Amino acid sequence: MKKPEHHIFVCGSFRVSGEAQGVCSKKGSMGLMQYLENEISDRGLAGVSVSSTGCLKVCDRGPVMVIYPGNWWYGKVENESAIDDILDSLEAGKAAEQYLIE
């Protein structure tokens, strides 16, 4: 198995019971995840993997996503434009400053 260069985690607000109950899910994070996966494919970013997660515990910043190995935590990722900005920055090898959670 070839390990990805970057792994993007998208908060799905899942709880131990398996139900999505938090802010990220209510704000459409899973729909944005589909756009994210399509955009990664369209851009030919073969070294990027995407996974959904349980609650990342920063609900006041949702929807939230994290990119490793950069340890970039992004909040208020509320639309396709935000995804585009974040992927543009990833391709440039830097963080998308306007969405970083500090």
N, C-alpha and C positions, 0 to 999 in steps of 0.2 A: 504494500500500500504506500502510495506517495502521500506524504503529509502536506497539507496546504500551507502556502506562505502566510495567509491571513485567514482567521476564522472570525466570522461575524455572528454574534449572538443577539437575537431579537427577543425582547421580553414578551412572553405570551400570557403573563399574569397567572400562570397555572399554579394551583395550590396542591398540596399533598394528595387531596382527593381526586385530582386530575381536572378539576373544573377551573375555567378561566374566570376570575372574579375581579381583577383589578383594573386600574386606569388604562394601562397599555392595551389590554384587550378591548376595552370599551371604546378606545380611541382608534381602533382599527389596525393594530400592529400586525395582525396576521395577514390582512389584505396588503399591507405595505411590504410584508415579507415576500409575498408572491411577486410584487413589482421588483423588489430587490433582486430576487433570483433571476427574473427575466432580464433585468438590466445587466447583471453580471455576465450572463450568457451572451447577450447582444454585444457587450464590450470585449468579449473574448478573455475574460479574467479567469482562466482555468485554475489558477493557484489560490482561489478564494472559495471557502466553504461557508455555508449558512446553516444555522441551527436555531430553533426556538428554545426558549428557556422557561423555567418557572419564574416566579416573581423575583426581580432584581433589587427590590426594597428601596427604590427611589421613585415611588409612585407620583410624587409631586412634580416630577420632571418628565412624565410619560407622554408619548411612547419613548421607550429607551432601547438603545442598542449598544453593544460593546464590540470593539475590534481588537483582537490579539494578533500578533504579539505586542502591538503598540500600547495596549492597555488604555485605549481611547474610549471613554464612556460618553455617549451622546444622549442628550435629552431633547424633548420637544421635536422629535422626528415625526412630524405630523402629516407630511404629504410627500408626493413623488419628487418635488423640487428639492426637499431636504435630502432625500436619498441620492439624487443626482449630485448635489454639492458634496456629500460625504464620499461618494465613489470617485468624483473628480479629484478630491484631495488624496484619497487612497492611491489613485494612479500616479499622483505627483509625489507620493512618498511622505506626505505630511498629514497632520490632523486638520479637520474642518473646524477651525477655531470657534465659529459662531454657534456651534451646537455642543461644544464640550461641557461636560459637567465637571466642575472644579471642586 
